[in-house]
Amino acid sequence: QIKIESDAPYWVVYDQDPEGVCIEPQSAPPDAANLGISSDTYLEALFVFEEI
């Protein structure tokens, strides 16, 4: 079990591999480019993964 703290607004969870799970932060919602969402703003995010 892990605890994740972050100010990232979006996440991707990939669970198609029987060996494990991948959790990734995203800076925009899925399909943002096709939705016309863009930003020239600098993005900084902090991620803390802690085994509990």
Buried (B, 14 or more C-beta within 10 A) or exposed (E): EEEEEEEBEEEEEEEEEEEEEEBEBEEBEEEBEEEEEEEEEEEEEEEEEEEE
